[in-house]
């Protein structure tokens, strides 16, 4: 997995409760960026929403090996639009 090449911490969790707990734990440990697949982010929209307004950790949604669901791109578009005042993407 390419993420290991860059010394990323990797966790494979499929249960909503465990995913929420791990994100909370990572936030408490002051992780700056948390990458989560769109597939698993769909399971915990409330947790993702809560961290949208915070600077740290930045939660970035990425596609899984099967491709994108479009959620991550949509989220980034909304954030850019909010910051710039219009959709520039």
Secondary structure by P-SEA (a helix, b strand, c coil): ccccccccbbbbbccaaaaaaaaaaaaaacccbbbbcaaaaaacaaaaaaaccccccbbbbbbccccccaaaaaaaaaaaaaacccccc
